[in-house]
Amino acid sequence: MSDSPNVPEVLNHMLEVWNERDPSKICERVDAVFSADVVFIDPANSIVGCDAFEKRVQSFRARLPEVICGRSSGVDRHHGLHRYHWEIHQGDQRLIEGFDVTEVDEDGGVLRVEGFFGPIPQR
């Protein structure tokens, strides 16, 4: 799942968390990727901490066990912030698209994820 040199490996690991199908491995993956007080915000969620994030992923996987999450763009970055587009697919069907701005700390852990659903509205 390697990308260009602009993509920190932690962003690939974050996708692996969302794509993990074994519920017993999600906690281990979350602990390896996210800071203990990670903030995750999107139109449907506002959560803080690894435990809350793990519960969010567990719920997502239980509801949509066959979907695949992936980046659909390159990654733009500055000052520990990374922005990129993503998509969620089930088979050949795209269910949703959006973009995230993810903040990574100096040690490579994810501090904050701010997600948006759908394309950016036109003027």
C-alpha positions in Angstrom: 0.0 0.0 0.0 2.9 2.3 -0.6 2.5 5.7 -2.1 4.7 8.6 -3.1 7.4 9.9 -0.6 4.9 12.6 0.4 2.7 10.1 2.1 3.7 9.2 5.7 3.3 5.5 6.4 1.0 6.3 9.2 -1.7 7.3 6.7 -1.4 3.9 5.1 -1.7 2.3 8.5 -4.8 4.4 9.2 -6.5 2.9 6.2 -5.5 -0.5 7.4 -7.5 0.3 10.6 -10.6 1.1 8.7 -10.2 -1.9 6.5 -9.5 -4.4 9.2 -12.1 -7.2 9.1 -11.0 -9.0 12.3 -12.6 -7.3 15.2 -10.0 -8.6 17.6 -7.2 -6.8 15.7 -8.8 -3.4 15.5 -7.8 -2.3 19.0 -4.1 -3.3 18.3 -4.1 -1.3 15.0 -5.7 1.7 16.6 -3.2 1.8 19.5 -0.3 1.6 16.9 -1.5 4.5 14.8 -3.3 7.0 16.9 -2.3 9.2 19.8 -4.1 8.4 23.0 -6.2 11.5 22.8 -6.9 11.5 19.1 -9.7 13.7 17.9 -11.9 12.4 15.0 -14.6 14.7 13.5 -16.8 14.2 10.5 -20.4 15.2 9.7 -21.7 12.2 11.7 -19.1 12.0 14.6 -17.2 13.9 17.1 -15.1 11.6 19.2 -12.0 11.9 21.4 -9.6 9.1 22.4 -8.5 5.7 21.1 -11.3 3.8 22.9 -14.0 5.9 21.2 -12.2 5.7 17.9 -12.0 1.9 18.2 -15.7 1.7 19.0 -16.4 3.9 15.9 -14.4 1.5 13.6 -16.0 -1.6 15.2 -19.5 -0.1 14.5 -18.5 0.8 11.0 -17.1 -2.7 10.2 -20.2 -4.4 11.8 -22.5 -2.3 9.6 -20.5 -2.4 6.4 -18.3 -5.6 6.7 -17.5 -5.8 2.9 -16.5 -2.3 2.1 -13.0 -1.1 1.2 -11.7 2.4 2.2 -9.0 4.0 0.2 -7.4 7.3 -0.8 -8.4 8.5 -4.2 -5.8 11.3 -4.6 -2.3 12.2 -3.7 -1.5 13.8 -0.4 -0.7 17.5 0.1 1.1 18.4 3.3 2.6 21.1 5.4 3.3 21.6 9.2 2.2 18.1 10.1 -1.1 18.4 8.3 -2.1 16.1 5.4 -5.1 16.5 3.1 -6.3 13.9 0.6 -9.5 12.6 -1.0 -10.9 9.2 -0.1 -13.6 6.8 -1.2 -15.5 3.9 0.2 -16.3 1.1 -2.2 -18.4 -2.1 -2.0 -17.3 -4.2 -4.9 -17.4 -1.9 -8.0 -19.8 0.6 -6.4 -18.6 3.7 -4.8 -20.7 4.3 -1.7 -19.3 7.7 -0.6 -16.4 10.0 -1.2 -14.9 12.8 0.8 -11.7 14.3 2.0 -9.8 14.4 5.3 -7.3 16.7 6.9 -5.1 14.6 9.2 -2.7 16.0 11.7 0.4 13.8 12.6 2.6 14.5 15.5 6.4 14.5 15.5 6.5 10.8 16.5 4.3 9.8 13.6 1.1 9.3 15.5 -2.3 10.6 14.3 -3.5 13.5 16.5 -6.6 14.7 14.7 -8.7 13.7 11.7 -11.2 16.2 10.2 -13.4 14.5 7.6 -15.9 15.8 5.1 -18.4 13.8 3.0 -19.0 14.4 -0.7 -17.4 16.8 -3.1 -16.8 20.4 -2.2 -19.9 22.4 -3.2 -19.6 24.6 -6.3 -20.1 28.4 -5.8 
